[in-house]
Amino acid sequence: MNGLYWKHLDALLESAEIIIDRPKGSPHPRYTFMIYPLDYGYLQGTASSDGAEIDVWLGSLPDRKCDAILCTADTVKRDVEVKLLVGCTEVEKATILDFHNSSSLMSAILVRRTQAA
């Protein structure tokens, strides 16, 4: 049943360029104490719930497949978003999840793609 959801994410990835605007090791533009542990950017020409483009975390695996998403709730921005994890190892997924759960003002859950999807 949820296989169609992942296929739609695959289609979005195939039809849009990933733009990395916050490379690994760079500080957050407003919260400079937060350092991005992996490349972070967006899918050009897409739309997300916050009015910006769909957020993407880019891992070290050569396969550019979305095999997990992160659902975040941010009380400062007063929004909920879905972020795509593309080419991420299990360690990278855990690092990204920790990054988003490091503040009392934001939390996230990780949803993994199953083998069947």
Backbone as a printed PyTorch tensor [residue, N CA C, xyz], in Angstrom:
tensor([[[  0.8160,  -1.1970,   0.0000],
         [  0.0000,   0.0000,   0.0000],
         [  0.8600,   1.2620,   0.0000]],

        [[  1.8790,   1.3390,   0.8610],
         [  2.6800,   2.5570,   0.8910],
         [  3.7400,   2.5870,  -0.2040]],

        [[  3.8260,   1.5220,  -1.0080],
         [  4.7840,   1.4960,  -2.0990],
         [  4.5660,   2.6110,  -3.1020]],

        [[  3.3250,   2.9940,  -3.3200],
         [  3.0190,   4.0770,  -4.2520],
         [  3.5840,   5.4100,  -3.7590]],

        [[  3.5440,   5.6280,  -2.4550],
         [  4.1140,   6.8550,  -1.8720],
         [  5.6000,   6.9610,  -2.2280]],

        [[  6.3320,   5.8690,  -2.0310],
         [  7.7640,   5.8810,  -2.3110],
         [  8.0330,   6.0320,  -3.8060]],

        [[  7.1750,   5.4660,  -4.6350],
         [  7.3330,   5.6310,  -6.0860],
         [  7.1380,   7.0880,  -6.4930]],

        [[  6.2180,   7.7730,  -5.8390],
         [  6.0280,   9.1970,  -6.1160],
         [  7.2520,  10.0000,  -5.6770]],

        [[  7.8300,   9.6390,  -4.5410],
         [  9.0630,  10.3100,  -4.1180],
         [ 10.1840,  10.0540,  -5.1180]],

        [[ 10.2900,   8.8210,  -5.6050],
         [ 11.2850,   8.4990,  -6.6340],
         [ 11.0900,   9.3800,  -7.8680]],

        [[  9.8370,   9.5560,  -8.2840],
         [  9.5420,  10.3800,  -9.4640],
         [  9.9510,  11.8300,  -9.2340]],

        [[  9.7010,  12.3470,  -8.0380],
         [ 10.1260,  13.7150,  -7.7220],
         [ 11.6460,  13.8400,  -7.7890]],

        [[ 12.3450,  12.8640,  -7.2300],
         [ 13.8110,  12.8840,  -7.2570],
         [ 14.3540,  12.8170,  -8.6790]],

        [[ 13.7320,  11.9960,  -9.5150],
         [ 14.1990,  11.8350, -10.8920],
         [ 13.9460,  13.0750, -11.7400]],

        [[ 12.9450,  13.8560, -11.3700],
         [ 12.5580,  14.9920, -12.2100],
         [ 13.0680,  16.3390, -11.7070]],

        [[ 13.8090,  16.3390, -10.5990],
         [ 14.2850,  17.6090, -10.0400],
         [ 15.7560,  17.4960,  -9.6620]],

        [[ 16.4490,  18.6030,  -9.7670],
         [ 17.8590,  18.6470,  -9.3850],
         [ 17.9810,  18.8860,  -7.8830]],

        [[ 18.8900,  18.1470,  -7.2430],
         [ 19.1830,  18.3860,  -5.8260],
         [ 20.1810,  19.5330,  -5.7400]],

        [[ 19.7960,  20.5870,  -5.0400],
         [ 20.6620,  21.7430,  -4.8150],
         [ 21.1310,  21.6900,  -3.3620]],

        [[ 22.4480,  21.6390,  -3.1570],
         [ 22.9990,  21.6440,  -1.8030],
         [ 23.3610,  23.0870,  -1.4590]],

        [[ 22.5760,  23.6890,  -0.5570],
         [ 22.8600,  25.0640,  -0.1480],
         [ 23.4760,  25.1450,   1.2490]],

        [[ 23.5430,  24.0000,   1.9260],
         [ 24.1790,  23.9360,   3.2450],
         [ 25.0750,  22.6950,   3.2780]],

        [[ 26.3050,  22.8460,   2.8190],
         [ 27.2120,  21.6960,   2.7600],
         [ 27.5630,  21.1600,   4.1530]],

        [[ 27.9480,  19.9040,   4.1780],
         [ 28.3960,  19.2630,   5.4150],
         [ 29.4420,  20.1480,   6.0900]],

        [[ 29.2750,  20.3840,   7.3970],
         [ 30.2230,  21.1900,   8.1650],
         [ 29.8920,  22.6660,   8.2260]],

        [[ 28.8730,  23.1030,   7.4950],
         [ 28.5170,  24.5290,   7.5070],
         [ 27.5190,  24.8190,   8.6290]],

        [[ 27.5290,  26.0670,   9.1380],
         [ 26.5930,  26.4270,  10.2060],
         [ 25.2160,  26.7860,   9.6550]],

        [[ 24.2100,  26.6020,  10.4790],
         [ 22.8560,  27.0460,  10.1450],
         [ 22.8980,  28.5670,   9.9960]],

        [[ 22.1700,  29.1470,   9.0370],
         [ 22.2360,  30.5950,   8.8100],
         [ 21.8030,  31.4480,  10.0100]],

        [[ 20.8280,  30.9830,  10.7790],
         [ 20.3590,  31.7600,  11.9380],
         [ 20.8770,  31.2330,  13.2680]],

        [[ 21.0520,  29.9330,  13.3500],
         [ 21.5020,  29.2990,  14.5950],
         [ 22.9020,  28.7410,  14.3480]],

        [[ 23.8930,  29.6190,  14.4190],
         [ 25.2520,  29.2790,  13.9850],
         [ 25.9160,  28.1900,  14.8270]],

        [[ 25.3690,  27.8940,  15.9890],
         [ 25.9130,  26.8060,  16.8040],
         [ 25.5200,  25.4380,  16.2330]],

        [[ 24.5310,  25.4190,  15.3460],
         [ 24.0980,  24.1680,  14.7190],
         [ 24.9000,  23.9530,  13.4310]],

        [[ 25.6990,  22.8960,  13.4140],
         [ 26.5450,  22.5830,  12.2640],
         [ 25.9460,  21.3870,  11.5190]],

        [[ 25.7690,  21.5450,  10.2250],
         [ 25.1660,  20.4800,   9.4220],
         [ 26.1150,  19.2780,   9.3260]],

        [[ 25.6530,  18.1040,   9.7800],
         [ 26.5180,  16.9200,   9.7790],
         [ 26.6490,  16.2490,   8.4090]],

        [[ 25.7700,  16.5900,   7.4850],
         [ 25.7840,  16.0550,   6.1170],
         [ 25.3100,  17.1540,   5.1770]],

        [[ 25.4680,  16.9350,   3.8890],
         [ 24.9680,  17.8990,   2.9070],
         [ 23.4480,  18.0070,   3.0200]],

        [[ 22.9660,  19.2600,   2.9810],
         [ 21.5370,  19.5410,   3.1370],
         [ 21.1280,  20.5390,   2.0690]],

        [[ 19.9990,  20.2940,   1.4620],
         [ 19.5390,  21.2070,   0.4260],
         [ 18.0830,  20.9790,   0.1000]],

        [[ 17.7660,  21.0760,  -1.1780],
         [ 16.3650,  20.9970,  -1.5910],
         [ 16.2560,  20.4920,  -3.0230]],

        [[ 15.0400,  20.0910,  -3.3780],
         [ 14.7380,  19.6830,  -4.7480],
         [ 14.2440,  20.9060,  -5.5110]],

        [[ 15.0190,  21.3270,  -6.4740],
         [ 14.6960,  22.5310,  -7.2360],
         [ 13.3690,  22.3780,  -7.9790]],

        [[ 12.5350,  23.4200,  -7.8820],
         [ 11.2740,  23.4370,  -8.6120],
         [ 10.1530,  22.6560,  -7.9640]],

        [[ 10.3050,  22.3190,  -6.6820],
         [  9.2580,  21.5970,  -5.9570],
         [  8.6740,  22.5170,  -4.8870]],

        [[  7.6740,  22.0400,  -4.1720],
         [  7.0520,  22.8390,  -3.1090],
         [  6.8150,  21.9700,  -1.8830]],

        [[  7.0380,  22.5640,  -0.7270],
         [  6.8280,  21.8800,   0.5440],
         [  5.8150,  22.6580,   1.3740]],

        [[  5.4730,  22.1270,   2.5250],
         [  4.4360,  22.7480,   3.3620],
         [  4.8250,  24.1190,   3.8990]],

        [[  6.1280,  24.4190,   3.9530],
         [  6.5540,  25.7280,   4.4620],
         [  6.6580,  26.7770,   3.3600]],

        [[  6.2710,  26.4210,   2.1400],
         [  6.3210,  27.3600,   1.0290],
         [  7.6480,  27.3320,   0.2840]],

        [[  8.6470,  26.6940,   0.8570],
         [  9.9380,  26.5430,   0.1870],
         [  9.9320,  25.2120,  -0.5660]],

        [[ 11.0730,  24.8810,  -1.1320],
         [ 11.1630,  23.6160,  -1.8550],
         [ 11.3360,  22.4370,  -0.8910]],

        [[ 11.1900,  21.2180,  -1.3950],
         [ 11.2900,  20.0210,  -0.5640],
         [ 12.7320,  19.8640,  -0.0850]],

        [[ 12.8940,  19.7070,   1.2330],
         [ 14.2140,  19.5630,   1.8400],
         [ 14.7750,  18.1700,   1.5970]],

        [[ 16.1050,  18.1220,   1.4210],
         [ 16.7990,  16.8630,   1.1470],
         [ 18.0820,  16.7930,   1.9690]],

        [[ 18.2810,  15.6710,   2.6240],
         [ 19.5700,  15.3230,   3.2240],
         [ 20.2460,  14.3680,   2.2490]],

        [[ 21.5030,  14.6410,   1.9050],
         [ 22.2250,  13.8180,   0.9400],
         [ 23.3560,  13.0760,   1.6430]],

        [[ 23.2880,  11.7470,   1.6080],
         [ 24.2880,  10.9130,   2.2640],
         [ 25.4420,  10.5490,   1.3540]],

        [[ 26.2640,   9.6200,   1.8260],
         [ 27.5010,   9.2560,   1.1340],
         [ 27.3570,   8.0860,   0.1590]],

        [[ 26.2040,   7.4240,   0.1400],
         [ 26.0250,   6.2940,  -0.7710],
         [ 25.8690,   6.7790,  -2.2090]],

        [[ 26.4260,   6.0450,  -3.1740],
         [ 26.3220,   6.4800,  -4.5710],
         [ 24.9030,   6.4010,  -5.1260]],

        [[ 24.0890,   5.5060,  -4.5800],
         [ 22.7070,   5.3550,  -5.0330],
         [ 21.8880,   6.5500,  -4.5470]],

        [[ 21.3050,   7.2870,  -5.4370],
         [ 20.5340,   8.4850,  -5.0880],
         [ 19.0660,   8.1380,  -4.8890]],

        [[ 18.8090,   7.1260,  -4.0660],
         [ 17.4540,   6.6680,  -3.7990],
         [ 16.9910,   7.1980,  -2.4430]],

        [[ 15.7320,   7.5730,  -2.3830],
         [ 15.1370,   7.9940,  -1.1130],
         [ 14.6780,   6.7350,  -0.3930]],

        [[ 15.3880,   6.3840,   0.6730],
         [ 14.9790,   5.1860,   1.4020],
         [ 14.5170,   5.4910,   2.8190]],

        [[ 14.3450,   6.7850,   3.1050],
         [ 13.7730,   7.1950,   4.3920],
         [ 13.3090,   8.6430,   4.2740]],

        [[ 12.3750,   9.0010,   5.1330],
         [ 11.9580,  10.3950,   5.2560],
         [ 12.0090,  10.7690,   6.7280]],

        [[ 12.1240,  12.0450,   6.9710],
         [ 12.0920,  12.5730,   8.3230],
         [ 10.8810,  13.4860,   8.4150]],

        [[ 10.0400,  13.2540,   9.3920],
         [  8.8880,  14.1210,   9.6470],
         [  9.2360,  14.9790,  10.8500]],

        [[  9.2290,  16.3020,  10.6590],
         [  9.6250,  17.2060,  11.7370],
         [  8.4520,  18.0660,  12.1890]],

        [[  8.4830,  18.4090,  13.4640],
         [  7.5340,  19.3610,  14.0490],
         [  8.3680,  20.4490,  14.7110]],

        [[  8.1840,  21.6910,  14.2690],
         [  8.9870,  22.8290,  14.7210],
         [  8.0720,  23.8530,  15.3730]],

        [[  8.2350,  24.0690,  16.6780],
         [  7.3680,  25.0110,  17.3860],
         [  7.7780,  26.4630,  17.1660]],

        [[  9.0040,  26.7180,  16.7190],
         [  9.4260,  28.0900,  16.4080],
         [  8.7990,  28.5290,  15.0850]],

        [[  8.9640,  27.7060,  14.0460],
         [  8.3750,  28.0120,  12.7350],
         [  6.8850,  27.7060,  12.6930]],

        [[  6.4170,  26.9480,  13.6910],
         [  5.0170,  26.5410,  13.7870],
         [  4.6020,  25.7570,  12.5390]],

        [[  5.4510,  24.7810,  12.1840],
         [  5.1410,  23.9770,  11.0100],
         [  5.5590,  22.5250,  11.1900]],

        [[  5.1110,  21.7400,  10.2550],
         [  5.4620,  20.3290,  10.1480],
         [  5.9740,  20.1260,   8.7260]],

        [[  7.0770,  19.4080,   8.5810],
         [  7.6640,  19.1960,   7.2610],
         [  8.0820,  17.7480,   7.0770]],

        [[  8.2490,  17.3770,   5.8140],
         [  8.8160,  16.0840,   5.4530],
         [ 10.1260,  16.3590,   4.7230]],

        [[ 11.1900,  15.7110,   5.1700],
         [ 12.5090,  15.8730,   4.5620],
         [ 12.9390,  14.5320,   3.9840]],

        [[ 13.4650,  14.5410,   2.7660],
         [ 13.8860,  13.3120,   2.1030],
         [ 15.3190,  12.9740,   2.4870]],

        [[ 15.5850,  11.7210,   2.7900],
         [ 16.9340,  11.2350,   3.0430],
         [ 17.3470,  10.4140,   1.8290]],

        [[ 18.3640,  10.8860,   1.1400],
         [ 18.7690,  10.3010,  -0.1350],
         [ 20.1950,   9.7700,  -0.0260]],

        [[ 20.3640,   8.4890,  -0.3190],
         [ 21.6970,   7.8930,  -0.3020],
         [ 22.3580,   7.8860,   1.0630]],

        [[ 21.5890,   7.7060,   2.1110],
         [ 22.1250,   7.7580,   3.4780],
         [ 22.3390,   6.3600,   4.0550]],

        [[ 23.4620,   6.1820,   4.7360],
         [ 23.7130,   4.9500,   5.4760],
         [ 22.8710,   4.9720,   6.7510]],

        [[ 22.8110,   3.8490,   7.4520],
         [ 22.0730,   3.8030,   8.7200],
         [ 22.6890,   4.7480,   9.7470]],

        [[ 24.0120,   4.8500,   9.7670],
         [ 24.6860,   5.7740,  10.6930],
         [ 24.3200,   7.2150,  10.3440]],

        [[ 24.3120,   7.5390,   9.0540],
         [ 23.9430,   8.8970,   8.6340],
         [ 22.4960,   9.2100,   8.9940]],

        [[ 21.6060,   8.2410,   8.8410],
         [ 20.1980,   8.4470,   9.2200],
         [ 20.0870,   8.7570,  10.7050]],

        [[ 20.8090,   8.0160,  11.5260],
         [ 20.7870,   8.2570,  12.9730],
         [ 21.3580,   9.6330,  13.3030]],

        [[ 22.4010,  10.0430,  12.6000],
         [ 23.0130,  11.3610,  12.8100],
         [ 22.0290,  12.4760,  12.4660]],

        [[ 21.3210,  12.3250,  11.3600],
         [ 20.3270,  13.3210,  10.9420],
         [ 19.1870,  13.3900,  11.9500]],

        [[ 18.7190,  12.2460,  12.3970],
         [ 17.6540,  12.2100,  13.3950],
         [ 18.1020,  12.9030,  14.6790]],

        [[ 19.3130,  12.6300,  15.1360],
         [ 19.8480,  13.2930,  16.3310],
         [ 19.9430,  14.8050,  16.1300]],

        [[ 20.3610,  15.2280,  14.9370],
         [ 20.4770,  16.6580,  14.6220],
         [ 19.1280,  17.3550,  14.8090]],

        [[ 18.0680,  16.7440,  14.3090],
         [ 16.7420,  17.3610,  14.4030],
         [ 16.1140,  17.2230,  15.7840]],

        [[ 16.6060,  16.3060,  16.5850],
         [ 16.0740,  16.1340,  17.9410],
         [ 16.9790,  16.7480,  19.0080]],

        [[ 17.9250,  17.5910,  18.5990],
         [ 18.8690,  18.1800,  19.5540],
         [ 18.3300,  19.4310,  20.2360]],

        [[ 17.1670,  19.8940,  19.8470],
         [ 16.5650,  21.0980,  20.4200],
         [ 15.2290,  20.7420,  21.0580]],

        [[ 14.8910,  21.4620,  22.1110],
         [ 13.5800,  21.2440,  22.7340],
         [ 12.4600,  21.8870,  21.9180]],

        [[ 12.8140,  22.6420,  20.8810],
         [ 11.8310,  23.3610,  20.0730],
         [ 11.4530,  22.6270,  18.7860]],

        [[ 12.1710,  21.5430,  18.4990],
         [ 11.8930,  20.7620,  17.2950],
         [ 12.0680,  19.2870,  17.6210]],

        [[ 11.2550,  18.4670,  16.9760],
         [ 11.4560,  17.0240,  17.0920],
         [ 11.1600,  16.3790,  15.7490]],

        [[ 11.6550,  15.1550,  15.6090],
         [ 11.5100,  14.4590,  14.3330],
         [ 11.3620,  12.9660,  14.5600]],

        [[ 10.7130,  12.3340,  13.5950],
         [ 10.6700,  10.8760,  13.5490],
         [ 11.1890,  10.4340,  12.1860]],

        [[ 11.7990,   9.2650,  12.1670],
         [ 12.3520,   8.7000,  10.9460],
         [ 11.4310,   7.5940,  10.4460]],

        [[ 11.0890,   7.6460,   9.1620],
         [ 10.2620,   6.6100,   8.5400],
         [ 11.1090,   5.9610,   7.4520]],

        [[ 11.3860,   4.6760,   7.6280],
         [ 12.2220,   3.9510,   6.6680],
         [ 11.3670,   3.3080,   5.5790]],

        [[ 11.9290,   3.2730,   4.3950],
         [ 11.2970,   2.5700,   3.2760],
         [ 11.4900,   1.0710,   3.4950]],

        [[ 10.4320,   0.3130,   3.3710],
         [ 10.5470,  -1.1360,   3.5350],
         [ 11.0760,  -1.7600,   2.2510]],

        [[ 11.5620,  -2.9700,   2.3390],
         [ 12.1020,  -3.6700,   1.1700],
         [ 11.0670,  -3.8190,   0.0660]],

        [[  9.8190,  -4.0300,   0.4440],
         [  8.7600,  -4.2520,  -0.5420],
         [  8.3560,  -2.9780,  -1.2740]],

        [[  8.6430,  -1.8230,  -0.6920],
         [  8.1690,  -0.5540,  -1.2770],
         [  9.0710,  -0.0880,  -2.3780]]])
